[in-house]
Amino acid sequence: MNILKLQELLERLVKLIEHECTGSPTELGQRLGVTDRTAKCYIAQLRDMGADIKYCTHLNSRFLSASWLIGKTMAGGELEGGGIGRAAPDPT
């Protein structure tokens, strides 16, 4: 996979996380057109880049923590949204 396609996939993943509609790893993989294992790897890559990704059992979705979003906004980032709900260990 070339770097531009990877960047595009990661940007799509961030949008899904921002809108809190990732679903299960299988559903997320289907939304991205990859396997659930690959979707989990992409989440790990975002975490390695500093994204504070949490999982909400009520929403059945991952979300970005408010503190991470505030930090990105203050640093000039263009992220929107934020997570609500009860954080739980991520099942990935």
N, C-alpha and C positions, 0 to 999 in steps of 0.2 A: 504494500500500500504506500502510495506516495504521501509526502508530508502535507500537501494541500488537502487531500481526502481525509487524512487523520485530523487535521485542524477543523475541517468542516464537521466531522462526526463529533468531535469533542464540543464544538460550539452548539450543535443540536442537543447533545446530552446536557449541557449547562442550561439550555432553554427548558428542557423537560424538567430538570431539577428545580429551576426557578419557578416554574408553574405547578410544581408539586404533582406531576402526573407521570412518574416513572413506573409505578406498579411493581410487580414482582420482577426478579431478574429475567425470567423467561419473557414476560411482557415487554420489558425494557429492550431486550435483545431483538424482539420482533419489531418494535418501533424504530430501532436503529438499523435493522436489516443485518444483524449479526447474531452469533450465538449468545446464550446467557453468560457463558464463561468469558467471552470477549467483552461483553458489557461490563462485567465485574472488573476486568482489567482496565477498562477506560475510567471507571470510577476510581480505581487505585491510582491511575495516572493523574487525575485531577487532584486527588488528595496529596500526591507527591509534589504537585505544583502549589500546594498551600490551601486548597479549598477545604473548608470545614463542613463536610457533608455528613448529615445525620439521617436517621431513619425514623419515621413516624408510623407506629403500628395502626393508629386510627385512620390515617390517610392512605396507608399501604403505599408510601412513596418516600423517596429521599428528598431532603431539602437542605438548603444552605443555611447555616446558623446565622442569626441576626448579627452577632459580633463580627463574623467574617464579612458579611455584606456591608456593615458600617465601615469597616476598615478599607474595603475596596472602594467604596464611595468616596471616602475621605482622601484616598490615594489617586482619585481621578478616574476610577473604573466606571464602566457603564452598565453595571448589573442592576436588574430590577427585581422587585418581589422580595420574598423572604419566607422562611418557614414558620408554620404555626403548628401547634399540636404537641403531643408528648414525645420527647426524644427517647429512643430505645436503641439498644445495640443493633448495628446494621447487620442483617443476615448474610452479607456477602462474606 
